[in-house]
Amino acid sequence: MKKTSDLIYDRYEVSTTQFFLPNITANVGKIKNTGVEFSLNAIAVKTDNFKWTTSPNIAHNKNVVETLSDDFYKIAFVQTAQLGGKGQSGNFSQLIQPGHALGTFNLWNYAGKNAAGVSTYVNAAGQTIATQPLTTDAKIAGDAQPKLIYGWANTFNYKNWDLNFLVRGVLGNKILNATMASLNNPADAKLQNIPRFTLGESFNDTNAYLISDRFVESGSYLRLDNATIGYTIKPKTQSIKAIRLYVTANNLFVITNYSGIDPEINMGGVTPGIDNNNYYPKTRTYSFGVSASF
């Protein structure tokens, strides 16, 4: 368990009869992380010609904001992740609130399409509306923190051959695909390219691009991070003990249900788990090499 205290926030409201300005910066907030990690290094199989070494690991962490206030400085929550978009300037997509994790989404509640093909939303009173909701209609819609983080490294040796690879991934996290939301405007079909996703939208849907929980997706993935296969030659000479030829590939594939470019997006800072036109895709690389021992 790790507790972080005296976190800085610069917008605590104070009385102007006591202070020069209506807002002040103070070290008040507290965050707690609790979790467990398990790892194993083992030789799973070993014979005269074959050896398999494996190293799985798995970790779970629970993040929670404990407090943002003390006896003097008080605030109920902090709104974060101001993403913008058409008609959405000043809207926030996440909040920092005691009892919730960093990266908690606070979004409009999508309720499907009406008979005219227009996206509808549930307002704060529980009514379904076909107009743009108010900021007060936003509701908690999950968070970006993964439930599990895992990895699995393996090395195989068979006679002169060797193979090693690493798979890793996360489970249980959410991603807000704001990139898809901003591009999902059927009216733009006359003017520019649109995502394939938008082909299924009604041209009448003037709400299609609004950032809502409709665009919160599973961020779980499994990635084959790297793999190397090599062959070792042992020359019949005293000057060179061995020559190894190898081929390495990185970022071979990703298994995920996320519809964006890549589910492995930024998880740092106070606004994790948001894809908002700010990601450059990872490259897949191949390399060939030769090494020698003398």
HELIX and SHEET records of a PDB file:
HELIX    1   1 THR A  135  ASP A  137  5                                   3    
HELIX    2   2 ALA A  178  LEU A  183  1                                   6    
HELIX    3   3 PRO A  186  LYS A  190  5                                   5    
HELIX    4   4 ARG A  196  GLY A  200  5                                   5    
HELIX    5   5 ASP A  213  PHE A  215  5                                   3    
SHEET    1   A 4 LYS A   2  GLU A  13  0                                        
SHEET    2   A 4 ASN A  23  SER A  39 -1                                        
SHEET    3   A 4 PHE A  50  THR A  67 -1                                        
SHEET    4   A 4 ALA A  42  LYS A  46 -1                                        
SHEET    1   B 8 LYS A   2  GLU A  13  0                                        
SHEET    2   B 8 ASN A  23  SER A  39 -1                                        
SHEET    3   B 8 PHE A  50  THR A  67 -1                                        
SHEET    4   B 8 LEU A 148  TYR A 158 -1                                        
SHEET    5   B 8 TRP A 161  LEU A 171 -1                                        
SHEET    6   B 8 TYR A 221  ILE A 233 -1                                        
SHEET    7   B 8 ALA A 242  THR A 256 -1                                        
SHEET    8   B 8 THR A 285  SER A 293 -1                                        
SHEET    1   C 4 VAL A  78  THR A  80  0                                        
SHEET    2   C 4 GLN A  94  ILE A  96 -1                                        
SHEET    3   C 4 THR A 104  LEU A 107 -1                                        
SHEET    4   C 4 LYS A 139  ASP A 143 -1                                        
SHEET    1   D 3 ASN A 109  LYS A 113  0                                        
SHEET    2   D 3 SER A 119  VAL A 122 -1                                        
SHEET    3   D 3 THR A 128  ILE A 129 -1                                        
SHEET    1   E 3 VAL A 216  SER A 218  0                                        
SHEET    2   E 3 LYS A 174  ASN A 177 -1                                        
SHEET    3   E 3 ILE A 274  ASP A 275  1                                        
END                                                                             
